[in-house]
Amino acid sequence: MYKKKLGYQEAYSIKTPGDSKRLYRKWAKTYDKDFAINSNYVSPKKISTFFNKYAKITDTPILDVGAGTGLVAEFLNQKNDKKIIGIDISSEMLKEAKRKGCYTSVMVADVTKKIRLKKDSIGAIVSAGTFTHGHIGPNVFDELLRIIKPGGLFVLSINSKYFIEKGFKKKFLKIKNKITTPKFIKYSAHGNNRDKKFSKIKIFAAIFRKKKIKNILIF
């Protein structure tokens, strides 16, 4: 019996964390082939390239938010020389990610809630395909700022269609005193593809750091 492949419609129609769990429970084993490969999904490689360009040796450990099947870490940890923690709401997706051997550890968690990591414990945060409609919104930034070290690097993909609509622009203005001036680099989420729906999807790579606390001398 013919089984319909999951793809564009499902990937870009998630509305809630619950939708994510249900979809990726079904999709985990075939996600890389059905979506990433078939749609020429280049965002994970782009985010990895930006990280390597802007990262310092002190930007460790790295937290991969919305790690999924490990597409970002595959590129980021090709030499197996980085400490990367994968976090995702889907245990099934993380199970596939673990098979690739590119994570130091993985944790199942809903990052829209308090994350089970200590304050100032993470050196860098990367993410591809997570900050978009129905996945994770901008309010998560507060918790991510709590767990990242002062001076820690952020390299995040944000769907440009929802940058203003879902409040990302507003959030960046609200937290401007806590972060360095963000660099926004626009790119296509997918490479050459016969399906024009994919060619229309544009992404902002948001690159910034948590500001370091200046020492105040009291005499």
N, C-alpha and C positions, 0 to 999 in steps of 0.2 A: 504493500500500500504506500502511495506517495506521501511523504511527510514534508510539509511546507517548511522551508528554511526561515529562520529568524533573521532579520536584517534591519534596514534603514528605519522602517516604520516603528519597530519595537525600540530600537536604540534611542530614537529622538522623540519618543512619546511618553516616557516615564514622568510621573507627576509627584510621587511620594516615595519615601524610603521603603515603604511596604511594597510598592510596585517594583522597586529595584530588587528586593529580595526574591520576589516571585519570578521575575524575568530571568535573573541570573542563576537561579536554581535550575531552571530548564536549559539555560544556554551555556553553562560553564564549559562543558566538554567540547563544544563546537564553536565557541565564540571567536577564537583566533581565525579559524577558517571561514566561518559564515560571515563575519563582519570585518575583522581587522585586515585579513588578506584580500578578500573579495572586493572590499571598498577602497583598497590601497590607503589605509588609515595611517597617516604619517605623523600625527600629533605626538605620540610617545617618543619618536625619534627626535622630533624638533625640540621637545622639552628637555630631553637628555643632552642635546647639543648645546642648548642655552645654559644648562646647568654647568657643563664642562667649561664653557666660556667664562662664566662669572664666578665660579666657585673658588674658595680658598681651601687650603689643607685643613683648616679648623672647622669647616662646615660638615661636621660629622657628629653623631650618626645622622643618616638621612631618613626622613619619614615619607613614604610614598602613600599619599592620601587617595583613596579610591583605587587601590593597587590592581584590583581585578585579577586577570590572569598573569600579571607581571610584565606587561608590554614595555613599560618605562624602564624597569630594572634590568630587563634583558639587554637593552642598549647601554644603560648607565653602568652596568657591572660586568661588561664583557671580559675584563681582565680579572674579575673576582677579587678586586682590591678595595672594595667599598663596603662599609657597614650600612645596610639598608633594612629598614623595618617596613613591612607592607601592612597596611590597615585597610579593611574593606568590610562592608556590611554583609557580604555574601561569603559564607564559609565554603561553598562549592567553588567559587571563583578562586579563592585563596588556596584551595587544595590543588588546583591546576597550576597556580603560581609556584607553589612549593616544589613541584616536579622539576621546574626549570633550574633550581639551585642558585638563584640569584639574590635571595633574601637571607639575612642573618636570622630573622624571625618574622612571624606574621601574627596579626591579632585581628579577631573578628570584633567589630565595633561599629556603632552608629555615631559618626563624628558630629552629628547635629546635637549630640548630648556630651556630657563631660567625658573626656578621654582618659583612660587609665594610664596616664604618663605623668611624671613629676614636672613641676614647674622648671623652666629653663634647662630641660634635659635633652632637647633635640637640636642638632646643629644646622639642619636644613630641612626644608619641606618642598617636595615636588608633587605635581599632580597633573594628569592629562585626562580630559574627558569627564571630569567630575563636577566642575563648576559650570553648570548649565541648567536649563529648565528641568525641574522635577528631580534633580539629583541633589546637589548641595548648594545652598544659597550663601550670600555674603556674611550672614551672621556667624558662621563658623569661624571667621577670622579671629574673633575674640578668644576662642579656645586655643586656636593654633598659636596665637601670640603668647598665650600663657605658657605653653609647653616648649616653645623654641627659645634658645639662648639669646641673650642680647648680642646683636651683631649677626644673628643667624640669617641665612639666605632663603628666600622664597622664590620658586620658579613654578608658576601655575598657569594652566591653560584656562581661559574663560571664553565661553561662547559669545562672540561679539553681538549676536542678535539680542542677547539678554543682558548685555552689560549695563545698559541704562534701565531697561524695563524691569529687571529683577533686583535692582538696587545696588549693584556692584560699584558703580561710579559714586553713588552717595556714600557707601561704606568707606571707600578709599578716602573721601574727604573727611569723614568722621574720625578715622584713625590716623590722619596725616601726621599728628605729633608723635605717634608711636613707631612710625616707619620712615625709612628714607624715601625720597621722591621716586615713585615707581617708574620703571621703563616699560612701555607697552609696545610690543612688536606684533604686528598683524600678519597672519599667514593662513593658508588653506588647511583645513583639518585633513583633507584627503588629497592624494596625488592624482595623476591622470586617471580618469575613470569614465566609462561610457555612460554611466548614469549621471545625468546632469544635476540630480538632487544633491549629490555629494559635493559637486564642484561649487555649490552656493554656500557651503558652510565655512564661515570664516572664524578665526580664533584670535584672541589677544593673548600673547604670552606676557604675563605680568611678572616682572622681576624687581624685587626690592629686598630690603633687610629690616629686621627689627632694630630699632635704634638702641644704641648702648646708653646706659645710664651714666651721666656725667657725675664724677665725684664732687661733692660740695664740701669745701673745707670750712669748718666752724672754729672760730678763734675765741 
